[in-house]
């Protein structure tokens, strides 16, 4: 009778182990898919960030040109218009 219980116990442990391995495999596949989605989102954010940086640089350049124009006309003193 002891050998029968040993075989039953071995079969149960094997079945439970197989189920656990299957669940872990499914979870790993899902994690890999989610990781891919997150990486795609990060790429989109990075591209958007570069576009925004370029826009800010253009605005900065235009503002500097505008301030230099006023400085050349002697209409700008430390950020204030002269009161002549």
C-alpha positions in Angstrom: 0.0 0.0 0.0 2.9 2.4 0.6 4.2 2.1 -2.9 0.7 2.9 -4.3 0.6 6.1 -2.2 4.1 7.0 -3.4 3.0 6.7 -7.0 -0.1 8.7 -6.4 1.9 11.4 -4.5 4.5 11.5 -7.3 1.7 11.9 -10.0 0.1 14.7 -8.0 3.4 16.6 -7.5 4.2 16.2 -11.2 0.7 17.5 -12.2 0.9 20.5 -9.9 4.4 21.2 -11.0 3.4 21.1 -14.6 0.5 23.5 -14.0 2.8 25.9 -12.2 5.3 25.8 -15.0 2.6 26.4 -17.6 1.3 29.4 -15.6 4.8 30.9 -15.3 5.3 30.4 -19.0 2.1 32.3 -19.8 3.0 35.1 -17.4 6.5 35.5 -19.0 4.9 35.8 -22.5 2.6 38.4 -21.3 5.4 40.3 -19.5 7.4 40.2 -22.8 4.5 41.7 -24.7 4.0 44.4 -22.1 7.7 45.2 -22.1 7.5 45.6 -25.9 4.6 48.0 -25.6 6.3 50.1 -22.9 9.5 50.3 -25.1 7.3 51.5 -28.0 5.8 54.2 -25.8 9.2 55.3 -24.6 10.4 55.7 -28.2 7.3 57.8 -29.0 8.0 60.0 -26.0 11.6 60.3 -27.0 10.8 61.4 -30.5 8.2 63.9 -29.2 10.8 65.3 -26.8 13.3 65.8 -29.6 10.7 67.7 -31.6 9.8 69.9 -28.7 13.5 70.6 -28.0 14.0 71.7 -31.6 11.0 74.0 -31.4 12.3 75.5 -28.2 15.7 76.1 -29.8 14.0 77.8 -32.8 12.0 80.1 -30.4 15.2 80.8 -28.4 17.1 81.7 -31.5 14.3 84.0 -32.8 14.0 85.7 -29.4 17.7 86.2 -29.2 17.7 87.7 -32.7 14.8 90.0 -31.7 16.6 91.2 -28.6 19.8 91.8 -30.5 17.8 93.8 -33.0 16.5 96.0 -30.2 20.0 96.2 -28.6 21.4 97.4 -32.0 18.8 100.2 -32.0 19.8 101.1 -28.5 16.2 100.6 -27.3 17.0 97.9 -24.8 18.8 98.4 -21.4 18.9 95.3 -19.1 15.6 94.1 -20.4 13.8 97.5 -20.1 13.0 100.0 -22.8 14.9 103.3 -22.4 12.9 106.3 -21.4 14.5 108.9 -23.7 
